[in-house]
Amino acid sequence: MKAKIKPTKEVQILGLDKRDINNIFWCAMSYRSDRLFWVDGYLLCIENCDDALSYEMEKGVFPVSQVCYIKFPKYAKYHEVEKGVQIPIVNVSDMKLYREIVNAIKDRETNMTEAERY
């Protein structure tokens, strides 16, 4: 047997939206996301395409159907959406894939025109 490491070559994000803090948490709960991801001051909600894994294995490109994000400076292990309803937050700052997604978001925010911001 041989183990082979084959890193993802590219992540393609099909939809990207900056959200309001209450909306991102409620949306994640209503879509039954089991966790959100925190990367260096950003909170991400990521929805993958159904066939993303097989597509990645075949093409080396990982398609993500939607990424919603907010600036969330302080990490917390969970957030209480409403009384008794909590969603876990995973610190993935040390994972290259998520760091690259946040770098793409920062790059886009820096290069947006005024019209694209609204």
C-alpha positions as CSV (number, residue, x, y, z in Angstrom):
1,M,0.0,0.0,0.0
2,K,1.2,3.5,-0.8
3,A,-0.1,6.8,0.8
4,K,-0.2,9.7,-1.6
5,I,-0.8,13.3,-0.7
6,K,-2.7,15.2,-3.5
7,P,-3.5,18.7,-2.4
8,T,-6.3,20.7,-3.9
9,K,-5.1,22.9,-6.7
10,E,-7.9,25.4,-6.6
11,V,-11.0,26.4,-4.8
12,Q,-13.8,27.9,-6.9
13,I,-16.4,29.9,-4.9
14,L,-19.6,30.3,-6.9
15,G,-21.3,32.6,-4.5
16,L,-19.8,35.0,-1.9
17,D,-21.8,37.3,0.4
18,K,-21.0,39.5,3.4
19,R,-23.8,39.1,5.9
20,D,-25.1,40.7,9.0
21,I,-24.1,38.9,12.2
22,N,-27.7,37.9,13.1
23,N,-28.5,36.7,9.6
24,I,-25.4,34.5,9.2
25,F,-26.1,32.7,12.5
26,W,-29.8,32.3,11.8
27,C,-29.2,31.2,8.2
28,A,-26.7,28.6,9.3
29,M,-29.1,27.2,11.9
30,S,-32.1,27.1,9.5
31,Y,-30.0,25.3,6.8
32,R,-28.8,22.9,9.5
33,S,-25.1,23.7,9.2
34,D,-23.4,21.8,11.9
35,R,-20.7,24.4,12.4
36,L,-19.2,27.7,11.3
37,F,-15.5,28.3,10.6
38,W,-13.3,31.0,12.1
39,V,-10.1,32.1,10.4
40,D,-8.0,35.1,11.6
41,G,-10.9,37.3,12.5
42,Y,-13.4,36.1,9.8
43,L,-16.4,33.8,10.4
44,L,-17.4,31.6,7.4
45,C,-20.4,29.6,6.6
46,I,-19.6,27.3,3.7
47,E,-22.1,25.4,1.6
48,N,-20.6,22.7,-0.6
49,C,-21.9,21.4,-3.9
50,D,-23.3,17.8,-3.5
51,D,-20.7,16.4,-5.9
52,A,-17.8,18.5,-4.8
53,L,-15.6,15.7,-3.5
54,S,-15.9,13.6,-6.6
55,Y,-15.3,16.7,-8.8
56,E,-12.2,17.6,-6.7
57,M,-10.8,14.1,-7.0
58,E,-11.4,14.1,-10.8
59,K,-10.3,17.7,-11.7
60,G,-8.2,18.9,-8.7
61,V,-10.6,21.8,-8.3
62,F,-12.9,22.1,-5.2
63,P,-16.2,23.8,-6.0
64,V,-18.0,25.6,-3.2
65,S,-21.5,26.7,-4.0
66,Q,-21.8,29.5,-1.4
67,V,-19.6,31.3,1.2
68,C,-21.1,33.8,3.6
69,Y,-18.9,35.7,5.9
70,I,-18.6,38.4,8.6
71,K,-15.7,40.0,10.4
72,F,-15.6,38.3,13.8
73,P,-12.5,39.5,15.6
74,K,-12.6,37.3,18.7
75,Y,-12.8,33.5,18.4
76,A,-15.4,31.7,20.5
77,K,-16.1,27.9,20.5
78,Y,-19.8,28.4,20.0
79,H,-22.4,31.2,19.5
80,E,-25.8,31.2,21.1
81,V,-28.2,32.0,18.3
82,E,-31.1,32.2,20.7
83,K,-31.8,30.8,24.1
84,G,-30.9,27.1,24.1
85,V,-29.8,27.1,20.4
86,Q,-26.0,27.1,19.9
87,I,-23.8,26.6,16.9
88,P,-20.2,25.4,17.2
89,I,-17.4,27.5,15.7
90,V,-14.3,25.7,14.6
91,N,-10.9,27.6,14.6
92,V,-9.4,26.6,11.3
93,S,-6.8,29.4,11.1
94,D,-4.0,26.8,10.8
95,M,-5.6,25.1,7.7
96,K,-4.3,26.2,4.3
97,L,-7.6,25.7,2.5
98,Y,-9.6,28.0,4.8
99,R,-6.7,30.6,5.0
100,E,-6.8,30.8,1.2
101,I,-10.5,31.4,1.2
102,V,-10.1,34.3,3.6
103,N,-7.2,35.7,1.6
104,A,-9.5,35.7,-1.5
105,I,-12.2,37.5,0.5
106,K,-9.8,40.1,1.8
107,D,-8.4,40.5,-1.8
108,R,-11.9,41.0,-3.1
109,E,-12.8,43.5,-0.4
110,T,-9.7,45.5,-1.1
111,N,-10.3,45.6,-4.9
112,M,-14.1,46.2,-4.9
113,T,-15.5,49.3,-6.6
114,E,-17.9,51.5,-4.6
115,A,-20.8,50.1,-6.7
116,E,-20.0,46.5,-5.9
117,R,-20.1,47.2,-2.1
118,Y,-23.8,47.8,-2.1
